[in-house]
Every structure is written in C-alpha cells, then in structure tokens.
Amino acid sequence: MLPAEAALAVPELLAPAGDWSCLKAAVASGADAVYFGLPKFNARMRADNFSEDQLPEVVRYLHKHGVKAYVTLNVLIFSDELPDAVQQLKLLESAGVDAVIVQDAGVAWLARELAPALRVHASTQMTVTSPEGAAFAESLGVSQIVLARELSIHEIGKFREVGVPLEVFVHGALCVAYSGQCLTSESLGQRSANRGECAQACRMPYELVVDGETVDLGEKRYLLSPQDLAAVEEIPDLVRAGVLSFKIEGRLKSPEYVAAVTAVYRRALDAAIAGEPFEASREDWYKLEMTFSRGLYPGWMHGVNHQELVGARYGKKRGHFLGHVSRTGPDFVEIASAAKAVAPKAGDGVVFENPSDTNAEHGGRIFSALGNRLTFGRGRVNLSAIAVGCGVWKTDDPALTKSLNQSFAAASHTRSERRKPMDIRLTGRAGEPMRAFFSMLGSHFEIDSISALDVAHHRPLETIRLREQFGKLKATPYELREFENALEGPVMLPLSAINRMRQAAVHYFDEGRQKISTPNDPSRSLTAILTTIASRPASPKNAPLLSVLVRSDEQADAALSAGAELVYLDFEDIRRYGDAVRRLRTNASETKLFLATPRIQKAGEQGFFKLIERAEPDGVLIRNLGALAFFGNSSMECVGDFSLNVANPISAAVFKDAKLDRVTASYDLTGGQVLALAKSLPNGWLEITIHQHMPMFHMEHCVFAAFMSDGKDFTDCGRPCEKHQVHLRDRVGIEHPLRADVGCRNTLFNASAQTGGKFFPQFFEAGIRHFRVELLEENAEETARVVSAYHSLLAGERAGDALWRDLKAVPQLGVTQGML
C-alpha cells in the first residue's frame, strides 16, 4: 500500500463544518475535504460539533461523495487527559478519518507511535512560521502543515525546500495574535484560546495611551480587530508558491456561509489548477460579504500594511456597504449609494453605523425601497436617531439566504457534478499478480489481482485497453486522470479480474479507509511511554535556582546587584546583546547570562539567531521552532520558553529530545496541572515562571505604526515604538503595556503582575528546581525589591503567603485565578 505520508497530487479545497447542515453545504458546494470537531479537544468548543457516535456516519457520508474527513484535535492536552487523547486518536484511526489536525507537539508524536495509520496535520496553533519549524513538525510525523496566517505569499514560497504539503487559510476571520501564542482570554477572562474557549478580546474597544496621555483617534476604537481574510484573487499566486491545501475558516459560521464561500473558492481554485484566468464577480463579492464580513481584505498575503489590516471602526459583522445617509425624514431615509453597492430591496436588513458605540446602533428590515429612499415599518426604527453622513450596511438578504439554502438542500442525496480525479499505476510480470495502485486526492489504495498474469501470445494488455477498462467510472463520483502502465513484457489477464480490482477501489474510496486496529504492543502503550520518560536521567541540582528576565540595562544592573544567579536578557533591539553581555560579565563574572530569541521567526530571519550566537552568551532562551533548529546542536545551554506550549510529559520529552536542557511550563497550566506535570518528569526538566506580567496578545499587527504614524511598515513608520511609552486602556479602565520587538511584532502585557510564590514548597517537593522572575516596566529600585523577595522565598527565609501583598501582584500562577 502507498504510504499515508504521500503528498497531495493536486491542490485541495478544505471547508469547515460545525454541524450536519454545514457539512452538507460544503459537500454540495465542491469541497475536496471537510474539517470538523468532536466534543473533546477541539479549538471551537462553541460549535455544535459532532458526537463520537456520529463519527462513522460522518466519515461514510463524506467518503461516499469523494470528500476527505479531517478531525480537529487542535488544543493543548494536559497530563491527565493523555489517556482520553490516545483513545480519541485510535477512534479516528479505526473510523477511517483521513487526518487529524493537531496543535500539541506531544500528541503529534503520540499519533505516530500509537495510531500510525492516521495522518497527522500540524494545526496553525502549532505556530509554524519558517521552513525550520516545518522541518521540526515533519520530524514528529506530521504529513501536512497549516502555516501561520501572518505569512505573505513571498514568504510561503520559501517553504519549497520542505517536502510536507502546505495548507494555508484563504478566507475567514483573522486572529490578530499568532495562533497558539494568544494568552489574552486566559489572562483577562480565565478562558483559554489554546483550549477552544477564545473570548475574542481582540474584538473589544481599546484606547491608546501614549506617554500617559490618551490619544484622540476619532472613530477608531477597535484597535486590535482585523478585517476578515479574503484571498480569492490570490489563489493563482498561492498555487505557484506551492500551496496544496486551501483552507476556509468558519466552524462557527452558518451553512449559508459555508455554501457561498466554498462555491466561490471552488471556481477560483479550479481555474488556477487549469491555468485559466479567474476574477471574482460582483455577485461573488456580494455573497462573501453578506454571509459574514467585517470587511474583506487579503490579510498578510502581500506583506504587512499596518494602515489597512485593522480598520478600527467596528469589531463585529457588517455585511455589504450600501453608502451614507444623505437625508432623513419623518418616515424615510435617503442614501447616497457607494460604488458597486447592490441595491437594497424590501425585506433586507440594514444597520446604521454608530462608531462611538457599535452596541447602540439602529437598524431593521426595509419595508419599501424606491430608488435610494428606504422606509421601514412604523415604529420599527428610530429614524430621528439616524445622523446624516453615517454609514449604512446591508446585514441580511432573505432572497440570497433562500438561494444558498436551496444550493445544498439535496446534498444528502446528490453530489455536485464535479467528480474526483483518480490516478492509477499498474505493475507486475508473468507469473505474478498484477498490482494496481489507486490514488485519489491524498488517499491511497493498493490491490493485487486474484489470479496471476500469463504470458500473452496474441492479444497482450495494452495501455489504451487497460485505461479504458479501469476508466469505467461513470456511475461513480470519480474519473480517471493519470494512468501509468508499468507491466513488464506482453502479459494477459481476464477482464473480470480487472473489473474486480476497479470495483474494490471504488468501494474503498466510497466507504473510507479500511478499519485499522493497531496491534496492542505493550512496549508502545501510553503507560510504557510515560514510565520510560519518568525514568530518564534527572538533573543533579538540589538547591533551587532563581533566574531573572530583564528588559533594560537598568533592570539588568539591579538584578545583578541583588544577586541573581542567572539573567535572561530580553531586549527589543537584539543588536545590543553583544555589548550588554560583555559589560555585564565584567561586573558579575559568576552570573550566567542567557539571551532570549524573538517569539516568532520567519524565513530569512536567521540573522537574529546569528546575532545571539555572536554575542557568546552562556545560554539561549528558545521561543520558536526555528530557534530550536538553529541552536539544537549548540554547546550553549538551551531552555525552551512557555511559547513552545509544553503542557504534558510527552511534549516535554519531545522538546528535551530536541536538545533542550529544560523546558518552561505552558502558561495554560494551573498550579495543580504544573504539579502533575512535574511529578511525571525527571527532576530538573521543568522551569516555572513564578512572577510575571502575562504576555497576552503577540501579533504581527503593529499598533505603533497603525495609529501613531502614516507608515505601512517599519520602512516608513518613523519607529514611534522607540520614542514613546504606550499602553492600551481596556473597557474597565486598566492600562496594559505595549511593546515592540526586533521584528516589529507587538506584545500587549497584562498590567497586573502575578505570582505563584505561595506554592513554592509544593513545586520544590515535586522536583522543580528552576524558578524565573520576569520584569517589565520596573525601575532599579523595584527590580531589587522583587528579586530580593524571591531570593528570600527560595532560601526559606520568607513565606509565600504574604508575598503577593508586598509585591502588589495577583496570587496566581498561569492563567486561571483561584485554581491553586
């Protein structure tokens, strides 16, 4: 049988499904594959999702129509959840699911070990942003990679050296933060985005505070809410860049959305594959806008443009822009129509924009539409509150909704006429069975003829005849595309035997992959794997060690004066690292100096790592998969940071085996979960950030450039990040610090520090020896006070109960207050 890792033959269109209606809409509208979730372990817990009992029926339905079934297991898995995660992997394998989409590096490795027939796709939550990161994912057994949405077409093209098929989002909502790197919902609302519970804090209003003064941005209040992605015009360039899977976001969206978007992108992708021109029509754009839109934009496909990505006037669905109010009367509103606006009609829903408060907007259904004059049912809309000049948006079109519903209403019985291409290769010689290899959009089937080939003396099997026989697929959803006859010599075989082989392949693709029950090998069970990890060599260190992460020279000097044993330098400008290391070594030669890498690394940004290497530190704080590859064979000590998302002993072992000396526990873990993780690992493997300001949003979007300049990127923004101290004030009045890094990526930090000092004795007893304090805006005096407090804690001279009061910090570790 052909290997499950075989690359896709042709590009696929991948559509979302949150329920049966969406699934049928995707199938009827031309999807090659559909992704959906089960009740556990998926990043869209608010979707209806499918039950485990429904899974076989869903897979059969999709395979009957020649569509692949991808299931999301795209969240971090905690230690006590590993048995359930393995059970789900085996369930997916036995149900014939075509692939599982995974975030957790440990789960990806487990799938290869315990469910080897199941293809594993790396979720965008794995934060793969560079070819080096893709190579690491491939080493885990990943056979398809969903790239980060922040990559441009040019940057995607640099992944050609990676042999794994690439998957890219082409339509739908854009997260302002890098997927897998957003801790905002946890930090502010105790809901983890890495656990499928995103609270969409990016869609809320914020105020810009510069050097202590609130900046008047007019109607711009939604400073972190991007427009929605629409890359339909970019499909040909993405095909040329090597993308093989085109993904539509939207497992929380309606079936009408799935139908409309899938149909538009189906035509665009077909044209690109055929090398034919395609331009989305006015009707196409109207459907995309009406089914869901916060404004449509190609995202980062053409690189960074900080003036366009975030419009900042609203954070929720708008629809189709009709124009502006030009006149109002006692029972009507007149509109100055926008260019390309589709005329409103009776029954359509509209909303009148109120940028100062989008939750206090007026709107309703149109009673009559005569030219540009709209009337509404008596008392249904407060027309006196409608201001001349405000924007008007069409939010609902019942006629369009009805048409889209009809497009997939019969999907349970019929499939659209588009048929799936099947490739066939034949091998064999006289005296052996003929072997046929069938391939259909990434799925593969192999079968031998029931009888052996004979030497042909009169009418040997010729290619044209074989192609005709194997191509008898008119009554199926498939059509023969590529055919290769690699038979050796003149041979013959009864046509009935050929027909049986063809029919077996059709049955296989109709019913899905054969049920596979992985043999029970006690040495490869989860229990055996965990036992092996726990028995691996431990660190000999017995005394606790306090490290301090600093973000300025002032903090570094103060931390050294306070007796820090290890200092992590995390400067926004890493070009300063070399001078800083040399200066600090002259002042404290006994203190270890580590340098932090940027949290994100894209193709072509290896220069950041070279600057760190040339600075000759004692060690490196590894924050991304590219840095892991670069420093993996270094003689320097390497520590994996929280951004690698280590949440269970399997993921800890994966990164330890990648040459890390220890790993930092994921900030998604509560105190109890940190203890459970520590107890399952050898002593010394784990580092805990015991004091910090939680890094919430980490984003390619630059607030400094977008709202403090007219520049589109670092080349013309004037670098306001280097001149001003900026905070974002949230709805309850808290001002959160904003920082830019060397790659111009922004991090918004929680204004309140948190401490897990109260639980230090439990952590130490569980074998944790490395404890980190992270500073943010502290001056020298505050730095000395914080470092001294934790020195006293680790030395047993001070109890942690009152530490949080003294430091004015929240008594919390990780993301969920009160769980400790």
Beta strands, then each sheet from edge to edge (+ up, - down):
strand 1: 12-16
strand 2: 33-37
strand 3: 68-73
strand 4: 99-102
strand 5: 119-122
strand 6: 144-146
strand 7: 166-172
strand 8: 207-210
strand 9: 213-214
strand 10: 228-230
strand 11: 243-248
strand 12: 296-297
strand 13: 320-328
strand 14: 333-337
strand 15: 349-352
strand 16: 362-370
strand 17: 373-376
strand 18: 391-396
strand 19: 420-428
strand 20: 433-440
strand 21: 443-452
strand 22: 454-455
strand 23: 478-487
strand 24: 491-492
strand 25: 545-550
strand 26: 566-569
strand 27: 592-596
strand 28: 619-622
strand 29: 637-640
strand 30: 662-664
strand 31: 686-699
strand 32: 726-729
strand 33: 735-740
strand 34: 746-755
strand 35: 770-774
strand 36: 810-811
sheet 1: 12+ 10+ 7- 6- 5- 4- 3- 2- 1- 11-
sheet 2: 9+ 8- 32+ 33- 34+ 31- 30- 29- 28- 27- 26- 25- 35-
sheet 3: 9+ 8- 32+ 33- 34+ 36+
sheet 4: 13+ 14- 17+ 16- 15+ 18- 13+
sheet 5: 21+ 20- 19+ 23+
sheet 6: 22+ 24-
end
